[in-house]
Amino acid sequence: MSGNKWLLLLVIAFLAGACSPKIRPVSKPVPDTATKTTQKPEKENKDKDKEKAKPENKVSDRFSTIALILPFGLDHLNPGAIYTAAGLKKASLALDYYRGFKLALDSLTEQGANYKLQVFDSKDEPATSHSLALNPQIRSSDLIVGPVFPDGIKSFITVPNPANKLVLSPLSPASPLTFKNPNLVTIIPPLEYHALRAAEFVTSKNKTKKVFILTSGYSDERDYIRYFKKGLDSLSKKKIKIIPLTVVRGDLKPILAQLTKFDQNFFLIPSTKQAFIQVTLHSLDTLSRRFPVTVVGHPNWEKYAYLKADLLQKLNTHITSADRVNYKAATTITFVRAYRKTYHSEPSDYAIKAFDEGLYFGQLLADGTDNLKKLDDNEFTGLHNSFSFIKKNGQGWVNTHVNILKYTNFELKQVE
């Protein structure tokens, strides 16, 4: 975490009045036209009668209600209680998400929208999440955002939802198969869609009609490989041959005879194990002196500081991502400035994701709640990712948009 933890505690304490079960309405500034009307001097009775006959330019009384369920852990502010390091980290996440989401709604109110934002504390306790699912204020909301973590979501959605209100999973990439709920919205693309995007990339660029999958043999790689194979077979109509190899101590000799010197040789590495990745990349570096190499890595590689950009660039490395923020983009610069001005702090990744989600769903609600029934008709390009939803039978809505990034000029850049 960044920043002073005591300042964080102070801000959370300030927000305590906004959390369960009280309501935080999002303020709606009065339009300039309405202000001018109230400030006009009195005229003749005839003119006043005409003025009364004109429709007033004011904000509609209709508003959308959003329930925000976040792990503030406000019980740790009670006398004698303290925040643990883990609890403080979750509280920081909750605060950042709240700020980003609120900033998005505030920007929409300036355009004429109107919201009532209800904030509740899940405490990151499954039992609390289950109780909140029974809360009438939450059940009657137009949109429910949270709980944040998978265990909380599971407990929350076990309560029947007769009104079929959408429940947004805001930060977890957990597969919707974990929950099997038709009202769930999974906004962070699960691993399946990273594997499918990698398969699309390999299919579109591969001229050798081969792809080598270099595995460590650990079982946690199986899902990624299975999704990748399924996508590759479907997209290429099984015209691209998959050649698996369990690599031991970086030994790539078993596949040397199948490599070509005339086109790129594609290597998929689904591992997240540091020792295996480093040894395998070193072997590929040696191999690249004789053969053209293109590496496709696991999406988690973006987080690994031990991976050297110069080596990854030399190996023509690509990875999938649904979290990349271009801080040089004009829209991002505008957001960061607004966030700093409002909260006097730097926005985290959670605040950026919350802003995107608040802007997207807030706009849909402003245009009418029926829009929540057709997310596939409303695509969106945000600061951290784009939203392109599909409806999965029994699993709800899933965002499938995943970018391909490439190491260029010693940094990751999106492949157009």
Summary of the structure (lengths in Angstrom):
residues: 416
radius of gyration: 25.5
end to end distance: 32.9
largest distance: 96.5
contacts: 1298
relative contact order: 0.12
helix: 45%
strand: 18%
